[in-house]
Structures are given as structure tokens and as C-alpha cells.
């Protein structure tokens, strides 16, 4: 049996990073996580490092601002997966430089894990965040680094517990606000599944220099369909308020950070249809559930059962 590729996760203690680390370990890959020395003493992130070590992850000390430490860490592995958060997206240029110098990396998966940024039509302030990811893509390609971009669309854990109701603490049971006319389809995926598909794709030749779309048919549905699914489960019709394109744009302009970013992303997805308006062509992408039919994933229907 071929030896499993060594995988380094940068941003391992972040929101999606934790799921990627777990999936890598579960798949039997020698798994490494990069931590700054200072964060090991942090009560939260330091605990992540301890937890990772307990199930076999090798903790490497390094810093995106320390080129030598980054190169040293990268030379120990075959694949680099970045899961850094939005404030560190631009620091990935440093990862690209380090990968190029190390010269041993078989695949780089930059921090994407959302909409396909080359096909996004978002307004500000989300537009600028997506633009950084576009610049990272072009830099990777210019350097000739083998890559896979993971377009995982919406995180279920962000969206479904409140059905994207701003300021809500729980899923709605009386009234729901729906963006646009509610008929535009979006894609919502459970984070554990995103981790599983990411690891499966990390050294698959079929995903080399391609976009992996996590877009299973069972998790592709409109806001109206989502609400109808929830209404059926609770056996109750909800009062519905529809927010038009114009109203959303006004809210985006008037809202503070980070509410305006969230609204701009929701506008992109549920008004403009940025997750579903295009077909996946073999020239640039593959769909995860078709590529890995053996991977059991949680459907939106199943996820909603958690709130019953």
C-alpha cells in the first residue's frame, strides 16, 4: 500500500481548520499543524494544540511572518492546506514564496472554503475580501505551484442554526426574513463533510489544478425550499418577510462591520445566485459528491433535525 501523503494545515485552530485536521487524521495521513510559539500558551488556541497532539497530530512551531520557520515546516510535508481567516488572507503570499523556495510541495490548497471567487459578483465590502483570494489564485498559478481550490459554499454551522436571521440566537419558529424572492438556489454543507472532501481531493490527480466544488444536489436548495422543509418538520407555517435587492443593498450600506460583510455575502448568494448560476465545466472544476460517491455527507434535511 502506498505511503500516505504528509499534510500540513496552516490555520488549524481556525473555524474550518479544525475539521480539516480531524479529517486528515481520520484518513490516516501523517498530519502536521503550524502554531506560533506564543499561541501555545493561549488558553484557547493552546488547548487546540494539546487536543491535536492527543490524536496524533505533529505540532510544528512557525509563523507566517518568519520565512525561515515557514520553509522549514513546509519541507517536512507533501501537501499544504491553508485555512487562515479573512484577516490573514494576504499573508498567504508568504506561504507561496515559502512553497516555491522549499520546492517539494505536491499540492497547495489555499484558504478558500466559500464561493468560487472567480465567478463571484458580490458588492462591497465582500467584494474586496473575495478579490484577495483571486489575487492569491493568480499568484499560485504564476509560480507554477500545483493547486486545488475548494469551493465549499455556505457553512451549515453558520447558516442553518438561525436560517441566516441576523441577530437571532435560535432557528425561527414564528417569522422568517427571506432574501430576494426566495427562489435563487444556494449550497449549504456541513463542516465535517467539507473537511472530508478536502482531504480526499488533496492528492487526487483528478483535482490537480482544478476547483473542487462541494455542491451535492441534496444540499442545493432555495431559501423558500429551505423554509418549507423547516415548516414541514415543525408542522407550522412561518410568517415570511421578503427583503428585496434594493432593500438589501441599502442595508449593506448602512450596516457596520461585520454585519455589512455578512449581508453582502447573503446578497451575492441569495439574490445574485453566485453559488449556482454557472455550470461546472471539466476544464476548470469537478463536483465532490460525484467524484467521491462513497463519502457519506449530512444533508440539509438531516442537519435541520438537530433543532427539533
KAZINOR-V92417 format. One record per residue. N is the residue number from 1. PHI is phi in whole degrees, -180 to 180 (NA if undefined). Layout:
BEGIN
n: {N | N}
phi: {PHI | PHI}
END
This chain:
BEGIN
n: {1 | 2 | 3 | 4 | 5 | 6 | 7 | 8 | 9 | 10 | 11 | 12 | 13 | 14 | 15 | 16 | 17 | 18 | 19 | 20 | 21 | 22 | 23 | 24 | 25 | 26 | 27 | 28 | 29 | 30 | 31 | 32 | 33 | 34 | 35 | 36 | 37 | 38 | 39 | 40 | 41 | 42 | 43 | 44 | 45 | 46 | 47 | 48 | 49 | 50 | 51 | 52 | 53 | 54 | 55 | 56 | 57 | 58 | 59 | 60 | 61 | 62 | 63 | 64 | 65 | 66 | 67 | 68 | 69 | 70 | 71 | 72 | 73 | 74 | 75 | 76 | 77 | 78 | 79 | 80 | 81 | 82 | 83 | 84 | 85 | 86 | 87 | 88 | 89 | 90 | 91 | 92 | 93 | 94 | 95 | 96 | 97 | 98 | 99 | 100 | 101 | 102 | 103 | 104 | 105 | 106 | 107 | 108 | 109 | 110 | 111 | 112 | 113 | 114 | 115 | 116 | 117 | 118 | 119 | 120 | 121 | 122 | 123 | 124 | 125 | 126 | 127 | 128 | 129 | 130 | 131 | 132 | 133 | 134 | 135 | 136 | 137 | 138 | 139 | 140 | 141 | 142 | 143 | 144 | 145 | 146 | 147 | 148 | 149 | 150 | 151 | 152 | 153 | 154 | 155 | 156 | 157 | 158 | 159 | 160 | 161 | 162 | 163 | 164 | 165 | 166 | 167 | 168 | 169 | 170 | 171 | 172 | 173 | 174 | 175 | 176 | 177 | 178 | 179 | 180 | 181 | 182 | 183 | 184 | 185 | 186 | 187 | 188 | 189 | 190 | 191 | 192 | 193 | 194 | 195 | 196 | 197 | 198 | 199 | 200 | 201 | 202 | 203 | 204 | 205 | 206 | 207 | 208 | 209 | 210 | 211 | 212 | 213 | 214 | 215 | 216 | 217 | 218 | 219 | 220 | 221 | 222 | 223 | 224 | 225 | 226 | 227 | 228 | 229 | 230 | 231 | 232 | 233 | 234 | 235 | 236 | 237 | 238 | 239 | 240 | 241 | 242 | 243 | 244 | 245 | 246 | 247 | 248 | 249 | 250 | 251 | 252 | 253 | 254 | 255 | 256 | 257 | 258 | 259 | 260 | 261 | 262 | 263 | 264 | 265 | 266 | 267 | 268 | 269 | 270 | 271 | 272 | 273 | 274 | 275 | 276 | 277 | 278 | 279 | 280 | 281 | 282 | 283 | 284 | 285 | 286 | 287 | 288 | 289 | 290 | 291 | 292 | 293 | 294 | 295 | 296 | 297 | 298 | 299 | 300 | 301 | 302 | 303 | 304 | 305 | 306 | 307 | 308}
phi: {NA | -66 | -69 | -71 | -65 | -83 | -119 | -107 | -108 | -103 | 88 | -65 | -91 | -78 | -58 | -88 | -58 | -60 | -71 | -69 | -60 | -61 | -65 | -64 | -62 | -62 | -86 | 85 | -79 | -59 | -116 | -124 | -130 | -91 | -130 | -72 | -58 | -66 | -77 | -64 | -94 | -72 | -61 | -92 | -68 | -63 | -68 | -59 | -60 | -65 | -63 | -59 | -62 | -66 | -113 | 97 | -80 | -88 | -89 | -108 | -90 | -171 | -150 | -62 | -90 | -118 | -57 | -63 | -67 | -68 | -63 | -60 | -67 | -65 | -67 | -86 | -129 | -107 | -130 | -116 | -117 | -99 | -127 | -67 | -79 | -61 | -73 | -111 | -56 | -67 | -67 | -69 | -59 | -69 | -65 | -60 | -62 | -67 | -62 | -62 | -69 | -63 | 75 | -118 | -82 | -86 | -161 | -123 | -113 | -72 | -75 | -122 | 53 | -164 | -72 | -74 | -70 | -81 | -127 | -92 | -131 | -75 | -93 | -68 | -88 | -66 | -55 | -68 | -66 | -64 | -64 | -62 | -65 | -62 | -63 | -63 | -57 | -64 | -68 | -60 | -66 | -63 | -86 | 71 | -83 | -62 | -140 | -140 | -103 | -101 | -100 | -97 | 64 | -73 | -80 | -59 | -65 | -83 | -95 | -74 | -60 | -129 | 52 | 60 | -85 | -60 | 79 | -79 | -104 | -152 | -67 | -68 | -127 | -128 | -135 | -136 | -95 | -117 | -82 | 66 | -89 | 82 | -101 | -78 | -86 | -127 | -126 | -127 | -127 | -71 | -64 | -59 | -70 | -60 | -60 | -63 | -66 | -61 | -68 | -61 | -81 | -60 | -131 | -82 | -60 | -74 | -107 | -65 | 57 | -133 | -97 | -94 | -96 | -92 | -141 | -66 | -58 | -68 | -110 | -110 | -155 | -83 | -62 | -62 | -65 | -64 | -64 | -62 | -63 | -69 | -60 | -64 | -67 | -95 | 56 | -156 | -86 | -93 | -70 | -118 | -118 | -97 | -103 | -73 | -53 | -63 | -64 | -64 | -61 | -67 | -62 | -60 | -66 | -94 | -90 | -79 | -72 | -96 | -59 | -65 | -68 | -61 | -63 | -66 | -68 | -63 | -64 | -59 | -82 | -94 | -105 | -87 | 74 | -68 | -89 | -136 | -77 | -118 | -91 | -81 | -96 | -58 | -68 | -129 | -155 | -140 | -104 | -63 | -70 | -78 | -72 | -126 | -65 | -81 | -79 | -80 | -121 | -82 | -83 | -59 | -56 | -66 | -63 | -64 | -61 | -65 | -101 | -80}
END
